């Protein structure tokens, strides 16, 4: 992979999206939210009435879903089958179902291929966030970050995103999502061996962005 890639991985609620967008804006790079792609696929399958307890049905129906991701960090967009789904993919129905869809190997094959095509088209470089970027999607990424935060901080962030949902219930939901994501057979959530772990629990977003940018500047410095 010849594109300059910054991979930002980590569990739900760790601050990946805000961090990745902040880094992309700071450095003038493109941005790709791969989690939104899995959510868009989930939304499309729900619209089609696909049985999400049937992996074969998911794999079959996912074949002709058309997903288009914008890469402008100031205004990231996501479409599924020609529909703007930036808001619908954040619904509780999609949130509760996305792990089932993301665990299907053929779905991952389809979306990883799309993600790699998007990365290759980003001539200026790109910040890509997800759960398997450094390990699977872009194993040759120039900079790899694994972003974490403690359970309470993650739940608080996600609760705020959801407009004041119950924090305890949100924390339980995140724990279930972590278990599914880290134990699936296809591209599980995992820290790449050469990734730098950053714990954002006690740092502001700006401070975390500063840390990632500092890592990038280290590898960009002339030798």
N, C-alpha and C positions, 0 to 999 in steps of 0.2 A: 504494500500500500504506500504510494508516493505522497498522498495528501498529508499535510501537517494536521495530525489528529490529537486532540486532548480528550481522553476518555474519563468520564466522571460516573462512577458506579456507586451503588449503595442501596440500602433498604428504603422502604416507603417512609416518608416523613423526615428523612435525614437532611433535606434541604438541597437535593441534587438539582432540581429544576432552577431554582433561584440562583444558585451558585453558578451553574453552567451558563445561564443567560447572562449573568453579570460578567463572567470571564469573557464570553464572546463579545459583549458590548465593549468592554475595556480594551480588548485586543483587536477589534475590528474583524472578527471571524464570523463564520456562519454558525448556526446552532441547530441541533436536532434532538428532539425529545422522543426517544424510542418508546417510552412508556405510553405516550399519547397514541402511538401507532397501534399498540396492542389494545388500547381502550377503543380506538376507532374500529378495529376489527370486531371487538366484542359488541359494540353498538350496532354495527351492520348485521351481525348474526342474530342479535336480538330482534332487529327489525324484520328479518326474514323468518323468524319463528323457529330457528334452529334449536334442537334439543341440546343444551349445553352440558348435559350429563353424558352425552354420547360423543366420544372422541372421534369416531369415524364420521359422524355427521358434521362435526366442526371442521374436520380436515377437508371433507368434500365441499362444503358450502363456502369455505374460505378461498377456494381456488379462484373465483372470479370477482372477489371484492376488490375494488379499486381504491387505494389509499394514496393521498397526495399530501406531503408534509412541506410546509413553507419553512425556510431556514433563516429568516430574518429575526435575530434575537430581540429586536424592538417590537416586533409584531408577528410572533410565530403563529402559523395557521395549520389547520388539520382538516382534511376533507375525507369523507367515505362515500363512495358511489355518487360523487358530485354534490354532496351535501356538506355544508359547513357544520362540523360537529364539535367545535371547540367547547361549547357549553354542555351539550348532551352527554359527552363522554365523562363528565364529572358527576353524573347522577349516582345515587346510591345503588341503582340497579346495575349499572355498568361496573361500579366499584366492587360490588359483591360478586361479580361474575368473571372479571378479567383474569383472575388467576387460573380459572378452569380453561379458558381459551389459550392463555399464554403457555400452559403446560403441554399443549398438543404439539408434538415434534414437527408436524408438517406446517403448522402455523408459524413456528419459529423459523423453519427453512424459508418460507415465503417472505417473511418480514426481514430476516437477516439479509437476504438477497437484495431487497429494496433498500435497506439501510446502507449496505455497501455501495450501491449505485449512487445514492444521495451523497455519501461521503466522497466518492470519486469525482463527483461533479463540482465539489466545493474547492475551486482553485486557490482561493485565498486562505484555506485552512478551515477547520471546523471543530467545534466543541460538541461532543456527543454524550448524552447522559442516558443511563439505563441501569440494568442489572448485570449484563454480560458483555459490556462493550470491550473492556480490556482483556477479557478472557476468551471471547468468541468472535464478536463482530469485528473488532479491530485489534487483534493481538499484537500488531506491530505499531500501535499508537505511540507517538513520541513521548507523551506524558500520560501517565495513568494515575488516577486518584480514586481512592475508596473512601467515601464520605460516610461517617457514622455519627450517631448522637444517642444519648440514653433514651430509654423507653418513654419516660415522662415528657422529655423535651419534644420527641417526635410526635407523641399524642397531642401535645399542646399546639404544635404547628398545624397538624392535620385538622384538629378541632376548629382552629381559627379559619382555615381554608373552607371548611364546611359550614361556616356561619354559626358557630356556637353549639355544635353537636355535643353529646355527652362524652366527656373526656375519658372516663373509665371504659365505656363501650368502644370508643375509638382505639384505646390502647389494646384492648382485647382483639379487635379486628386487625390491627397492625401485626400483632403476634401471630395470628392465624395466617396472614398473608406472608409473613417472614418464613413460617414453616413450609408453606406450599412452595414458595419461590426457591428456598434453599434445598428442598428435598426432591424436586422434580428431576426426572432423568435427563431431560434435554436442556442444556445450557443453564444449570442452576445458578442462583445468586451466589457469587463467590468472589473473594478478593483475588485478583491476579497476583502471582508471586512477586512481580516487579512493580506493583502499585504502591503508592505512598498513601498511608491511612491518615486521614484528618478527622479529628473529633470536633464537631461543631457545637457540642452541647453548651459550652460556656463562651462562645464567640458570636459576635454579630455577623450578619451576612457579609458586610463589607470586609471584616477581618478574615473570613474564610476565603472570599474572593482574592484578597491580598496574598494569602498563602499559596493559592493555586497559581496566580500570576507570577509569584516569585519562583515557583518550580519551572514555569515555562521560560522565564528569563534566564534561568541557569542553563538550560539546554540550548537556548538561542545565542548565548554569549559566544563570541569567536574564540576558538581554541588557539 
